[in-house]
Amino acid sequence: MLVSILHRVTGAALATAGLALLVWWLMAIADGPDAYAAFTRAAMHPVGLVVLVGLTWAFFQHLLSGLRHLVMDTGAGFELATNKRFAMLTLAGSLILTLLIWVPVLGGLL
């Protein structure tokens, strides 16, 4: 149940916050070096980093949950134990993938 709700929430977050961030980034590129520098400063602010890490986690959670649903569409994974295992793997996998990306990035910033 939790993974299903997270799938919907992360999809909405990626569609709204992710799209807004993408548009801001593209407009900053189009507006020139000063606008891009302002975008970069905002992205490197602690709140900006939390948003970026959160969107990265949301992307991986949504991706892995979608893959889980794809497997279930084939008729596999409906047994209760298997379904719960796949659900836990989506949660763990999204955290691990997010850490694999952001630990080196944040390590380079410090």
N, C-alpha and C positions, 0 to 999 in steps of 0.2 A: 504494500500500500504506500509506504514512504517513497519508494523509488518511482512509483507511478506519479505521485504528487510532485516529486522533485523534477521529473521529466517535463511536466507542464510548466512548472515555475521557471526552470532553467531555460526552456524554450521562449517563454515570455521575456525573461531578462535579456537573453541574447537578441531578441527581436527589438527590444526597446533601447536598453542601455548600450548594447553592442552596436546597434545601428547608429545611435546618436554619437558614440565615440568614433566610429568609422567616418561619419560625415564631418565631424569636427576635425579629424586628422586630415581628411582629403581637402577640406577648405583651408586648413593651415598650410598645407603644401602649396595650394594654388595661390594663396595670398602672399607668399614670399618668406624670406628668411626670418623676419621679425615675428611673424605670426607662428611660424613653425617652432621658433625658440620658445615662445610663450606656451605653446602646446606641450613641448617637451618639459618645460619647468612644471607645468601643472601635472603632467603624467608622473614625474619623478617625486612629487610631493607625497608624503605618507598616505594621504587619503587617495590620491591618484593611483598609488601602487596597490592599495587595498582593492580598488575597483578593478584594476587590471588582473590581479591575482584571482579575484572573485569571478571575473568573466572567463578566465582561463579554466577555472574549476567548473564553471557552469557549462562551458563548451565540452569538456571531457565527460562530465556527468551525462549531459544530453546525448552525446555520441555513443557512449557505452550503453546507456539505457535504450537507445534506438537500436543498437545491435542486438541487445537482449530481446527486444520485441521482434526483430527480424527473425531470430532463431525460433521464437515462439510461433511466428506465422507459418513456419514450416511444420508445426505440429509437435515440436520437441520442447522439452523443458517445462511441461505442465505438472509434473509430479511435485508435490509440496516441498520435499527436501531439495530437489534440483532447482526449483523456482527460487527458494530462499537463498540458496548458494549463489545463484546468478545475481540476485539482487544485492547481496553483500559484496560480490565481486565488482559490481558497477560502482558501489560506494568506495571501496578500497582502491580500485583501479583509477578512479578519477582523482583521488587524493595523491596517489603515487605519481601519476603522470604530471599533475600540477607541480608537485615537488621536484620532479626531474627537470622541469623547465625553469622554475623560479629560484631554486637554490643556487645554481650556477650564476644566474642573472643577478640576483641580489648579492651574492658573494663578490661579484665583480664590481658592484656599486659601493660596497663598504670599504 
